[in-house]
């Protein structure tokens, strides 16, 4: 990790960090991407398409395929095709995807902190 001075007064540096944040959010935007990434983390390995489809409740096949293709293109997910009949396809987090772990953990922690601050009735489940 790089030690950053977030109170930096340099407008160019601030714009650089804002652009980097926007880029990260663009890669992760989409209703299902975070859910897909989380399910692949939870699986601690790879999942076949049908397993992933079952775990991501409410997503249709077309949308799941689209989101997986985007995550693969962005280097977050790796796709392995096995030449069986019928074909077997597995998805796993790439090294870049696994590197998201601390960020996702921080987002979950932030969510619970925000809920507590706002007095949200939803409770953290361990």
ROTOR-578990 format. One record per residue: z, x, y negated of N, C-alpha, C in turn; residue in one letter. Coordinates in steps of 0.2 Angstrom, whole numbers, plus 5000, padded with zeros to 4 digits. Layout:
N
PT;Z;X;Y;Z;X;Y;Z;X;Y;a $
...
//
This chain:
126
PT;5000;5004;5006;5000;5000;5000;5000;5004;4994;x $
PT;4997;5002;4989;4996;5005;4982;5002;5002;4978;x $
PT;5005;5007;4974;5010;5005;4970;5007;5003;4963;x $
PT;5007;4997;4961;5003;4994;4955;5008;4993;4950;x $
PT;5007;4994;4944;5011;4992;4938;5008;4985;4935;x $
PT;5010;4980;4938;5007;4973;4936;5008;4971;4929;x $
PT;5013;4975;4925;5014;4974;4918;5009;4978;4914;x $
PT;5004;4981;4917;4999;4986;4914;4996;4982;4908;x $
PT;4996;4985;4902;4993;4982;4896;4985;4983;4895;x $
PT;4982;4987;4900;4975;4988;4900;4971;4982;4902;x $
PT;4967;4979;4897;4964;4973;4899;4958;4974;4904;x $
PT;4955;4980;4905;4950;4982;4910;4954;4982;4917;x $
PT;4960;4984;4917;4963;4985;4924;4965;4977;4926;x $
PT;4968;4974;4921;4969;4967;4922;4963;4963;4925;x $
PT;4958;4964;4922;4952;4960;4924;4949;4962;4931;x $
PT;4950;4969;4932;4949;4972;4939;4953;4968;4944;x $
PT;4959;4968;4943;4964;4965;4948;4962;4957;4948;x $
PT;4961;4954;4943;4959;4947;4943;4953;4946;4947;x $
PT;4948;4950;4946;4942;4950;4950;4943;4951;4958;x $
PT;4947;4956;4959;4949;4957;4966;4952;4951;4969;x $
PT;4957;4948;4966;4960;4942;4968;4955;4936;4969;x $
PT;4951;4935;4965;4946;4930;4966;4941;4931;4972;x $
PT;4940;4938;4973;4936;4939;4979;4939;4938;4985;x $
PT;4946;4939;4985;4950;4938;4991;4950;4930;4993;x $
PT;4951;4927;4987;4952;4919;4988;4945;4916;4990;x $
PT;4940;4919;4988;4933;4917;4989;4932;4918;4997;x $
PT;4934;4923;5000;4933;4924;5007;4938;4919;5011;x $
PT;4943;4917;5008;4948;4913;5012;4947;4906;5010;x $
PT;4943;4904;5005;4943;4897;5003;4939;4893;5008;x $
PT;4941;4887;5009;4938;4882;5014;4944;4879;5017;x $
PT;4943;4873;5019;4948;4869;5021;4951;4872;5028;x $
PT;4947;4875;5032;4949;4877;5039;4950;4884;5040;x $
PT;4948;4888;5035;4948;4896;5036;4955;4898;5038;x $
PT;4960;4896;5033;4967;4899;5034;4970;4896;5041;x $
PT;4968;4890;5043;4971;4887;5049;4968;4891;5055;x $
PT;4961;4892;5055;4958;4896;5060;4961;4903;5060;x $
PT;4962;4906;5055;4965;4913;5055;4972;4913;5058;x $
PT;4976;4908;5056;4983;4907;5058;4983;4906;5066;x $
PT;4978;4902;5068;4978;4900;5076;4976;4907;5079;x $
PT;4972;4911;5077;4970;4917;5080;4976;4922;5080;x $
PT;4980;4922;5074;4986;4926;5074;4991;4923;5080;x $
PT;4992;4917;5080;4996;4914;5085;4994;4915;5092;x $
PT;4988;4915;5093;4986;4917;5100;4987;4924;5102;x $
PT;4988;4928;5098;4989;4935;5099;4984;4938;5103;x $
PT;4978;4937;5102;4972;4939;5105;4966;4935;5104;x $
PT;4962;4934;5109;4956;4930;5107;4957;4923;5110;x $
PT;4952;4919;5107;4952;4912;5110;4945;4910;5111;x $
PT;4943;4906;5116;4937;4903;5117;4936;4898;5112;x $
PT;4929;4896;5110;4928;4891;5105;4931;4885;5107;x $
PT;4931;4882;5113;4934;4876;5114;4942;4876;5113;x $
PT;4945;4882;5115;4952;4882;5113;4954;4882;5106;x $
PT;4950;4885;5102;4951;4885;5095;4949;4878;5092;x $
PT;4944;4875;5095;4943;4868;5092;4949;4864;5094;x $
PT;4952;4864;5099;4958;4860;5101;4964;4862;5096;x $
PT;4965;4868;5095;4970;4870;5090;4970;4868;5083;x $
PT;4963;4868;5081;4962;4866;5074;4961;4859;5073;x $
PT;4966;4855;5073;4966;4848;5073;4962;4845;5067;x $
PT;4957;4840;5069;4954;4837;5063;4947;4840;5061;x $
PT;4946;4846;5064;4939;4849;5062;4934;4847;5067;x $
PT;4928;4846;5064;4923;4844;5069;4919;4851;5071;x $
PT;4915;4850;5076;4912;4856;5079;4907;4860;5074;x $
PT;4904;4856;5070;4899;4859;5065;4903;4863;5060;x $
PT;4908;4860;5057;4912;4864;5052;4916;4870;5055;x $
PT;4918;4869;5061;4922;4875;5064;4917;4881;5065;x $
PT;4911;4879;5067;4905;4884;5068;4904;4887;5062;x $
PT;4903;4883;5056;4901;4886;5050;4907;4890;5047;x $
PT;4913;4888;5048;4919;4892;5045;4919;4899;5049;x $
PT;4918;4899;5056;4919;4905;5060;4913;4910;5058;x $
PT;4907;4907;5057;4902;4911;5055;4903;4915;5048;x $
PT;4906;4911;5043;4908;4914;5037;4913;4919;5038;x $
PT;4918;4918;5042;4924;4923;5043;4921;4929;5047;x $
PT;4916;4928;5051;4913;4934;5055;4909;4938;5050;x $
PT;4905;4934;5045;4901;4938;5040;4905;4942;5036;x $
PT;4911;4939;5034;4916;4943;5029;4920;4948;5033;x $
PT;4919;4949;5039;4923;4954;5043;4930;4952;5045;x $
PT;4932;4946;5045;4939;4944;5046;4939;4942;5054;x $
PT;4934;4939;5057;4934;4937;5064;4929;4941;5067;x $
PT;4930;4943;5074;4925;4946;5078;4923;4940;5083;x $
PT;4917;4940;5085;4914;4936;5090;4911;4940;5096;x $
PT;4913;4938;5102;4911;4942;5108;4908;4936;5112;x $
PT;4901;4938;5114;4898;4933;5119;4897;4937;5125;x $
PT;4899;4933;5131;4899;4936;5137;4893;4932;5141;x $
PT;4888;4936;5144;4882;4933;5147;4883;4930;5154;x $
PT;4887;4924;5153;4889;4920;5159;4885;4914;5159;x $
PT;4884;4910;5164;4882;4904;5164;4887;4899;5166;x $
PT;4889;4894;5161;4887;4894;5154;4890;4900;5150;x $
PT;4887;4901;5144;4889;4907;5140;4896;4906;5138;x $
PT;4900;4912;5138;4907;4912;5136;4907;4915;5129;x $
PT;4910;4912;5124;4911;4915;5118;4918;4915;5116;x $
PT;4920;4921;5114;4927;4922;5112;4928;4924;5104;x $
PT;4933;4922;5101;4934;4924;5094;4941;4927;5094;x $
PT;4941;4933;5089;4948;4936;5088;4948;4939;5081;x $
PT;4954;4940;5079;4954;4943;5072;4952;4950;5073;x $
PT;4948;4952;5068;4945;4959;5067;4951;4963;5065;x $
PT;4950;4970;5064;4955;4974;5061;4957;4972;5054;x $
PT;4951;4970;5050;4952;4967;5043;4956;4960;5043;x $
PT;4955;4956;5048;4958;4950;5049;4966;4951;5050;x $
PT;4967;4956;5055;4974;4957;5057;4978;4960;5050;x $
PT;4974;4963;5046;4977;4966;5040;4980;4960;5035;x $
PT;4977;4954;5036;4980;4949;5032;4987;4946;5034;x $
PT;4989;4949;5040;4996;4946;5042;5001;4946;5036;x $
PT;5003;4952;5033;5008;4952;5028;5006;4947;5022;x $
PT;5000;4946;5021;4998;4942;5015;5000;4935;5017;x $
PT;4998;4933;5023;4999;4926;5025;5007;4925;5026;x $
PT;5010;4930;5028;5018;4929;5029;5020;4928;5022;x $
PT;5018;4932;5017;5020;4931;5010;5019;4924;5007;x $
PT;5013;4922;5009;5011;4915;5006;5016;4910;5009;x $
PT;5017;4910;5016;5022;4905;5019;5029;4906;5015;x $
PT;5031;4912;5014;5038;4913;5011;5037;4910;5004;x $
PT;5032;4911;5000;5031;4908;4994;5031;4901;4994;x $
PT;5028;4898;4999;5028;4890;4999;5035;4888;5000;x $
PT;5039;4891;5004;5046;4888;5005;5050;4889;4999;x $
PT;5049;4895;4996;5052;4896;4990;5051;4891;4984;x $
PT;5044;4889;4984;5042;4884;4979;5045;4877;4981;x $
PT;5045;4876;4987;5047;4869;4989;5055;4869;4987;x $
PT;5058;4874;4989;5066;4874;4987;5066;4873;4979;x $
PT;5062;4877;4976;5063;4876;4968;5061;4869;4966;x $
PT;5056;4866;4969;5054;4859;4967;5058;4854;4970;x $
PT;5063;4856;4974;5067;4851;4978;5063;4847;4983;x $
PT;5058;4849;4985;5053;4846;4990;5057;4844;4996;x $
PT;5056;4838;4999;5060;4836;5005;5058;4839;5011;x $
PT;5051;4842;5011;5049;4845;5018;5054;4851;5019;x $
PT;5056;4852;5025;5060;4857;5027;5056;4863;5031;x $
PT;5058;4869;5030;5056;4874;5034;5058;4873;5041;x $
PT;5053;4874;5045;5054;4874;5053;5054;4881;5056;x $
PT;5059;4883;5059;5059;4890;5062;5055;4890;5068;x $
//
